[in-house]
Amino acid sequence: MSADLPQHRELVTAIPGPRSIELMERKTAAVAQGVGTTMPVFAAEAGGGIVKDIDGNSLIDFGSGIAVTSIGNSAPRVVEAVRAQVEAFTHTCFMVTPYEGYVAVAEALNAITPGDHLKRSVLFNSGAEAVENAVKIARAYTKKDAVVAFDHAYHGRTNLTMALTAKNMPYKDGFGPFAPEVYRAPMSYPYRDDKAMDGEQAAARAIDQIEKQVGASNLAALVIEPIQGEGGFVVPAPGFLPALVEWCTANNVVFIADEVQTGFARTGALFACEHEDVVPDLIVTAKGIAGGLPLAAVTGRAEMVDAPHAGGLGGTYGGNPLACAAALATLETIRAENLIERAQDIGTLMLDRLHRLQADDSRIGDVRGRGAMIAVELVKKGTTDPDPDLTKAVATAAHQQGLIVLTCGTYGNVLRFLPPLAISDELLTEGLDLLAETLAATGRS
């Protein structure tokens, strides 16, 4: 991070400040109205656990650009690697004149993703693009068409990934018709499931529906986030994922793990699948892969990834050399700075504080997550009824106090926390203090 960026919160204007207000007017006039923003401020500098806006306000970052800058903004190894690459060349297109960086990233992903089987990787630009290509690979390999996703899932904004995504607004409304042969199964959602239902029972429920409504003989792939992101940071009950993998293996169905948000140390493991020793057939990664540069990948069993014909996979910018350099530097940063362990420590600190808040406030219906991927689900007092209005009010108030927090969930009632792994304990604690004050100040009626 920038050596001269102080790691403390400081508000020198109201949020938003005058320069951000002026720039927001320009944004409104120039940028498509469909592109929303969480906060009405414009970034000028970022590093560690701080984002500094153009008015000079230093904000505590509990968002990491939606889990992208997990190793911290402008991490030194990333900056150095990208600077060296941009001086050499910025683009040739790997499909025209290939370069070593792409190959090195593929080798690294093949080595570090779960499973010791022979693997291949292919690189893309975004998580949605990678998910879509994982489905292409599964269809080419199985010669089957249907795909199953889960309740509360989020997989992207392209046509196929919108079909896979569960939530209508704002992702799907008015954008159909969607890609066909996409089906939905019930997710394990421990807070909202019958309390007697364990992970294996939840899997049996999903499998029963899949077999009745789709049929294994028609099913190319099952696509699932090991911990759901936009759907509410839903952590499935233990046993749910392994049971699905076992069924997929027995029925020639490709198990695709969407680790776009959970990957690269975010959950206190390099990949969230590792928490239950799940080995996916294909694993999709993006977001935290390259320190803030656009890159995504599909990595998986060689016989599956090799199933599409030559020329069937690729793209002009896929595996851009700058992004590849950044990805290799990101992986080195995770290793050298022990960021898997750091994510575990962040999770311990945050969960302890949030559980104590929950004990004193019945509006916190659930506290969940792993590592530095933590959420609270807010409900109406004394019930399990979702309270999206409270969630919005708390997030807005936190923003005004200089804390970047995000919301999510099918019901719009989840506050999600994705601090960079470079954040200090002091900033984490201050951010949680602000959250506690904000909740207390937001009416309990």
N, C-alpha and C positions, 0 to 999 in steps of 0.2 A: 504494500500500500504506500501511498504518498507519505514520506517521512515527516512532512510538515502539516499533516492533517490531524489536529488534536482529536483524541478519542473521548470526547464528552459532548453531551447534549447542550445546545445553546440556542435560544430563541432571541433574535434581535429585532424581529418584526412579528406581527400577527401572522398566522398561517391562513391563507397565502399572503406573502408580502407583495409590495407594489410592482416589483419587476416580474414576478410570477403572474400577477393579475394581467399585466400588459401582454406578456407572452401568451397567456391563455386566450386573450382576445385574438391574437394572430393565429393561434392554433384553430380556434373556432372558425375563423374566416378561411383557412387554407386546407385543413385536414378533414377528411370524411367524417361525418357526424357519427358513423357507426364505430369509430375508434374511441372508446371511453378511456378515462384515467381514474385510478383509485384515489390519488391525492392531487390537489390543485397547485402543486409546486413543480418547478423545473430544476433538475439536477445540474450541478456545476462540477462536482468533485465527489469521489466516494472511495472509501477504503476502510479496512477493519470492520467495525460495527457501525460506521457513520456514513450517512449521505448528506452532503452539504448542498443547499440550494442556491439559486442565483441571487437571493437576497441576503445570503450569509447565515442562514439558519442551519444548524447542525442537528440532524435528526437521527434517532436510534433506529437501526435497520433490523426489523423482524421479518423481512420479506425476501431478501437476496434476489430481487428481480424475478420472483416466483421460482426460487430454488435454483437459479442459474449461477449466481456468483458465490457458490458455496465455499470456495477457498478464499473469498475476499475479492473485492473489486481491484482491478489492476494489480494482481499479485505479481511480485517481482519476477519470478521465473517466467510467467506468461508474457509480461511486458518485454523481457529480454528476448525470448524465443520469437515472438511476433516481429519485433524490430529487426532481428537478423533475417527472418524469412522475407519480410517486405522489401528488404534491400536486395535480396537475391532474385525473387520474382513473386508476383502476386497471383498469377493464374496461368495455367496452360490448358486446363481441362484434363483430368486424369484419363478420360476415354480417348484422348488424342495423343498427348505425350505425357505418360505417367511420371510420377516422382516418388521419392523414397518416403516422404512423410505419410502419405496415405497407407503405404504398405506397413510402416512402423506402427501406426495407430491400429490397423487391423490385427497385426501380430500381438500388440498389447491387449486388445480386447479379447482375442482368442485365449490368451493366457490367464486373464484375471476373472473372466465371467464364470459362473458356477458350472461345474462338471469337468471331467478330465477326458471327455471324448474329443475326437477330431472336429475342429470348428473352422468356419469361414466367417468373414465379416464383409459388409458392404456399407458405405457411408453416404449420408444424405444431409439435408440442411436443417430439418425441423423434426420434432417428435411426431407430428401428424404424418409427415411424408414417410417417416420410417415405419410407423404403424401400418400405413397403407401398403408399403412394400412387403412387410412381414406377412400380410394377408395374401398378397400376390405369390409369395414364395410358398406358403402353405397350400394354396390352391394348385400351384404347379406340381408340388410334390405329391399331394394326395389324389389329384384328379377329381376332387369334390368341390362343391360350391359354397355351402352354407357356413356361416360364422356366428358364433355366440359371444355376446358381451353380457355385462351384468348390470343390474339395477345400480343406480348412482354413479355409473362409470363416466369418465371423461377421457377421450382419446384424441380429440383435435377438431379442427374446423374445416377440413376438406370434405368433399361430399361423402366419401366412404366413412371417414372418421366421425362425421356428424351423425351418420346412421348408427355407429357404434356407441356414441355418447348418449347418455340417458336424459340429461336435463334439457328441456325445451328452451326456456329463456335463460340467457340471451343467445344461446349457441345455435339453435335449430329453427326457431320460429320464423316462418315465412320463407325458408330457404329450400324447401322440398321441391320435387320428390327426391328421395334419397336412394342410395344404392340398394338394390334388392338383396335378398337372401341373408339378411342380418336379423338375428333373433336375440331375445333377452332372457336371462335367467336370474333368479333371486340371489342376492349377495348375502354373505354372512355379515350381519350388522349387530354385534352383541348388545349394544345399548337398546336397540329397538326390536330385536328378536325376542321370542319367548325365552325367558331366563333358563329354562330347562334344556334349551337346544344347544348342543355343543358343536364344534366344528365339523365333525364327521356327519352329524345329523343334518347340518345346514348344507353340506355337500351332497348328501343323499337327496335332499329336497330339490336342489338345483339339477342334479343328474336325472332325477325322475321327470322333471319338466322337459329337459332337453331331449330325452329319449322319446317322450310322448309327442312333443310338438315339432321336433326337427328330425330325429333319427340319426344315430351314429353313422349309418352308412352314407348319409348326405353331408356330414359335418367335416369341413376341412380344418377348422381351427377354433379354439377357445381362447379369447383374448381377455386378460385380466390384469389389473394393477394389484401387486401384492399388498400395498396399502393404497387405498383410493385417495386421489388428490382433490380435485375440484368437487368430488362427491361428498367430501366432509372428513377427510383423513380417517376413513373407516379402516380399522385394523381387524381383519377377519379373525374369528375364533381359532385357536390352535387346532390343527388337524384338517381345516377346510381346504387349504391349498394342496397339501400332500394327497388328499383323497381325490381331488380333481385331476392331479397329475397321473395318479394310478389309473383312473378311468380313461383318460386320454391315451395313455400308452397301450392299454388293452384294446382300444377301439380305433387305432390308426387316426387319431385326431391330434393335430399339432397344438401343443400348449405354448402360447405366446405370453410372456411376462412383459407387460408395459412398465418398465422402470424409468420412464422419462423423468418423473419427479422424485423418485425414491433412490435413484442410483448415485454412485460415487460418494460414498461415506455419509450421505445425508441421514440415514436412519441408525447410525452406529454400527453398520456393517457396510462393506463395499457395495453390496446390493441387498435389497430387502428380502429377496428370496432366501438368502443365507440364514435368516433367523429361524427358518424351519427346514433347512437343508433341502430346499426345493431346487431341482435342476430343470429349468425350462428347456424346451426344444429350441425356441427362439427367444432371445431377450432383446428388447428395444430400449435404447438409451439416447439421451439428448440432454437438454438443460445444463446440468452441472458438468458435462463432459469436457468443456473447453474454456472454462474461466470467463465466460461471457461472450465468446464468439459463436456464431451459428454453426452447429455441427450435430449430427445424429447418426445412429448406427443400428443395423440389425446384425446380431451375432448369433450363430447357432450351429446345429449339427451340419457337418459338411455336406452330407447327402441331401439335406433339405435345401440349404442355401444354394447349392449347385444345381437344383432342379430347373430353374428358369433357363431358357435358351440364351445364348450369347447375344448381348444387346438388349435383353429384356429387363435388365436392371441398370440404373445409373441416373445421370442428370448432369447438366452443364456445370453446376457449382458443387455437386456432391463431393465432400472431402476436399474442400478448398485448402490450398497449402497453408494459408495463414491459420485457419482453424485447426488443421492437423498439428501444426507447431504448438499452438496453444493447448491442445489436448494432451500432448506428450508432456508439456510442462505442468499441466494440471495434475496428471497422474504422479509425477515426481513430487509435486508439492504435497499431495495427500500422503505419500509415503514418508517424505523427509520430515514433515511437521506433525506426524502421528494424528492425522485428522479423523481417523475412524475412532480412536480413543477420545479425541476432543468432542466428537458428536455424542458419544456416550455420556461424557461429563455434563454437557449442555442439557441432555435429556434428564439426567438425574436432578440437576438444579431446578429446571423448569417444572418438572412433574411434582417435585416436593412442594414447591411454592403454590402451584395451581391446585393441588389436592388440599392444601391448607385453606386456600380461598374457597374451594368448593364446600368444605366442612361448615363454613360460616354463611354460605349464600346458596339457597336452594334453587336459584336461577341458573346455576352452573349444573346442568344435568349430567354431563359426562366430561371427563378429562381423559385424553387418550393420545397415543402416538408412540413413536420410537425415536431415540436419538434427538436430532435437531429438527424433527418433523412432528410438532406437537399441536394439539387443538383442544378447544373447549367448546362444547355444544350448549348453547343457551336456550332455556325453556321458560315458560311461564311459571311463576312461583307455585310450588307445590304440585306440579304436574310434569308430564313429559311432552307437553304440547310445544312445538317449536316456536321460538320468539324471534322472528327475523327483524322486527322493529327495534327491539332491544339491541340486537347484534349490530345493526346499522348505526344506532345511536352511540354505542360504546366505541365502535371503530372510528366514527367521525370525531368524537371527543378526544380519542387517543391521538388522532392525526393532528388536531389543533394543539396538543401538548408536545408534539415533536416525536411521536412514536409511529413508525410505519408498521401497520398491521393489515392483514388481508382477511377477507371473509370468504366463505365457500359453503358448500353443502346443498343438497337437493332442496332443502327447505329454507336456505339462506340464513341459517341460524348458527353457523360455526365460525368462530374466530380461529384462524390458523397462523402458526408461528413457524417461520423458516429463517432463523437468524443465520448469518454467515458463520462458518466454523472458525473464522478469525476473530470473532467478537470476544471482548473481555468479559470476565465474570461480573465486573463492576457495571458494565453497560447492560448486561442481561438482567442483573438485579434491579437496576434503575428502571428498565423497561417494564419489568413485572410490578414494581412499585407504582408506576404510572397506570398500569392496567388495573391494579387494585383500587387506586384512587378514582379512576374513571368509572369502574363498576359501582363503587360506593356512592358516587355522585349522581349516577343515573338511577332515577326513581325505582324503588322496589315495589311500587303499588301493583 
